[in-house]
Amino acid sequence: MNITVKLFGTLSRHLPDYHPDQGLYVKIPEGADAADLLTLLGISGSPGITVITEGRVLPMEEKLVDGARIHLLQIMSGG
């Protein structure tokens, strides 16, 4: 399956070849879920990541679909 991933916040630091305008095209195995995607990208250990597609937050165990457009946001705190 092929998906498009857009990274927000500091997540792009994990992928030096990331281009914000284009996003990242990722080939993932059939049946992969949101947690599998984070592992594949090497950011599964990053705290506070939210996975969004089509305007809704995905649970980490939800299966991804071919052609999905995924936004990954890292929740930050401070003031």
C-alpha positions, 0 to 999 in steps of 0.5 A: 500500500502507498500512503502520503505522510505530512509531518508537523512540529519537530517530527521532521527532524527525524527524517532529514530528507523530508520536504514539507511541501511534498510530504513523504510517500511511504510504502507500507505492508497490507494490514499495517496500522498507525503504530506500524507506520510510526515504527517504519518511520523510526519515530515510534518512541517520540512522545505525544504523536497524534495520527490524523486522516480525513479530519479524525484522530486515528487510534494506533491500532487502526488499519491504514488504507491504500492512498491515505493521506496521514498527518502526524502531529507532535503535541507540545507543551510550554508557555 
